[in-house]
Amino acid sequence: MEMFSAVSSLVSPFVGGSSGGVVDGMKLVVLGGTVETARRVSSSAWNSFVNSFYLTARFSEDDYPYDWLMHWQVACPATLPLLISQQVMQAARLGPQPTNVPGAMNSSFGDEFEDLDADEDDAPGKQKMRVVFMPTFDTTHTIYYKGHWLRVCRSRQSNGDELLSISVVARSNNILKQLVLEAKKEYERDAEHRVQIFFADSVRRRRRHRSRHSSSHSIGSQHGSWRWTDSRQKRPMSSIVLAPGVKEMLLADTRDFLKSEKWYADRGIPFRRGYLLHGVPGSGKSSLIHAIAGELALDIYVVSLSSSWINDATLTALMGRVPARCIVLLEDLDAAFTRSTSRDGASTGAPTSEKKNDSNDNTDSNNNNNNGNNEKKEDINTLSLSGLLNALDGVAASEGRILFATTNHLERLDPALSRPGRMDVWIEFKNATKWQCEQLFNNFFPAADNIPPGPPPTIEEEKRAAGIPVEEHEADCNCRKKNERLADGTLTPTLAPPKHLDATTLAQLAKKFAASIPEDEFSVASLQGYLLKNKTRPQAAADEAASWREAKERAEREKRRREREEKERKDREEERERKRREERDQARQDREAEEKERERKAKEDKDRLQEEKDKAEAEKAKDTSTEAAAAAVASISLNESGESASPAAST
């Protein structure tokens, strides 16, 4: 009351005698402010008291444990039912590149569900969607983990960074360490069967999907960055069909390199190794790199040297920031530079290659616009061979990485690339041999002994196995819909399941297939494309190989004929153009000759006129001088006669 009296005494001089209502209002304002202040102080004190019993760990999105824990929350089945029951989840759609979902480094986890009424044969080409449930922002989730209740809160700061906070009532932080360790193991276990693909990007991105072997928290800078684009299933080495001993030698060499770090360090040799894969297109160069990455559990970092934004500084910075254990892939090395792939095309004899615009650069430009980067950038590739060599084995080049480079034109490369430490091993890829044809056929059509028995489970069986209740009328409804669509002609009947042949029969078919393919004429990719058309028909694949070869040869002959005709047409056009050019040159030369002749004649006429004029002037001057001389002689004669007359007169 003393406070109210003091306030009343302060207000009274300003409001005069009618201050009763105003004073009462001021009392309410002061009372409300006091109560709110007391509430906030008590709430803060209570929160501080409660939080004093909690251990809290905070993980920024730039920290590795952030990805581990987000992946663990999404993948761990013990947390999803509780989170779903709290009805505080948000759905995140996983498209072909789920870069917007933290921890979504592959599609092997998450709570997946499909339309239970959908028919498996309704749309064979329809893309199936996966839904991953993730914690919402600024909402506290409670998870029971190993006898402790954890409070998990995912928040977003004012600068856009995400923060994950985990609190637990405990006297030691061991439970948090166990949680992080388990999340790390779960994350690495899912990543074990996939290969992460990174691409060089001109834009620095705040958020990065990190490599499994990366030792830094950020792999981007003002000179470009590494952008995670995809994670692919590992490809078995048995699916790669090359000449005997090639893939075994390459795999053994890469394994030995990764185990020889101490050997390199003891001898002062940079711990780097490079491989150049050259040869015809479609011979399996990229597939081999993919298989080796999966076999060695390495991530792939791809650099497109033909990108318009790349230069010496950018490439050096990118190559210096790759993690120690990874594969760096330089594709189409021969098409990398603006002018040529040699220091001096005239000195080395290497053909020059003009710079072509890369279609992927449009994506980079769009990324720049989307990120609000309005700075003007030069769309010119200034990468030089010296910059490439410095990036491969310069002072700033990273160590411990395996470098692969591919090219279809070995003759265009500078010999400096073959120096040890840059491209240590060169492997040539050729068209398929008969042995490769036979092995490729065996890979496509395994023997019956290698096929697991029994038909694949139906949708209803999979649902029952997953614990999803399936009503009897549901299966009948699906069958009824399929029969109706078959009757209407809107659904194509599926083929009967193929009969798996025994090993002896398949071996004979493989030899027949190989005998139909000529040696070193077709690429592995073209043969694989043919076998894909007959992936369930080994007998037809072997029987129709000869006709396919003849069709390919006819197509190739037709292609060569068209190319020859096109070349002849171009030659004729060039010949006509050459003749027209010669005629134009001859006409120009004739005109120039006529012009020169006219100029010569005009000059001669001018010189003759000038000569005549000079001659006339000379004659005139001569006449004038003659007259002057005659006048002088006459004057002298008069003077002499006058002098002779004077003495006579005096006498």
Secondary structure, DSSP 8 states (H G I E B T S, - for coil): -HHHHHHHHHHHHHHTT--HHHHHHHHHHHHHHHHHHHHHHHHHHHHHHHHTTEEEEEEETTSHHHHHHHHHHHH-TTTHHHHHHTT-EEEEEE-SS-TTSTT--SSS-S-----TT--TTS-TT----EEEEEE-BT-EEEEEETTEEEEEEEEE-TTS-EEEEEEEE-SSTHHHHHHHHHHHHHHHHHHTTEEEEEEEESS--S-----TT--SS--EETTEEEEEEEEEE---GGG---STTHHHHHHHHHHHHHT-HHHHHHTT--S-EEEEEEESTTSSHHHHHHHHHHHHT-EEEEE-TT-TT--HHHHHHHHHTS-SSEEEEE--GGG--SS-SSS-HHHH----------TTHHHHHHHHHHTT------------HHHHHHHHHSTT--SS-EEEEEES-GGGS-GGGGSTTT--EEEEE-S--HHHHHHHHHHHS--GGGS-SS----HHHHHHHTT----HHHHHHHHHHHHHHHHHT-S-----------HHHHHHHHHHHHHHS-TT-S-HHHHHHHHHHTTT-HHHHHHTHHHHHHHHHHHHHHHHHHHHHHHHHHHHHHHHHHHHHHHHHHHHHHHHHHHHHHHHHHHHHHHHHHHHHHHHHHHHHHHHHHHHHHHHHHHHHHHHHHHHHHHHHH-
